[in-house]
Amino acid sequence: MKKLKRKYAFLSLALLICGVLFLWVPFLFYTSVKLGKIFVIGGIIMILSALVLKYILLKCPNCGFAGLVPQLSGNETYYCPKCGKKIKWE
């Protein structure tokens, strides 16, 4: 059975968090309109890339279900919500 890599889970979550923070920068701090647009576009790109990364690289190795929750800690047992088999993380 293929093991899922935790680095992809970490990268997906890190991109998602950075994207959300980038979306909030223009609203929290006074910035020019041009700089605000750059932050918003950058945030949207980061969020979309996090979702693409999650749905392409974090699939169940048994059934191919792409809705797995990224797991960062190594001491939890996680099962696929669709097929019910155990997910092994690297």
Secondary structure, DSSP 8 states (H G I E B T S, - for coil): ---B-HHHHHHHHHHHHHHHHHHHHHHHS---HHHHHHHHHHHHHHHHHHHHHHHHHS--TTT----------SS--EE-TTT--EE-B-
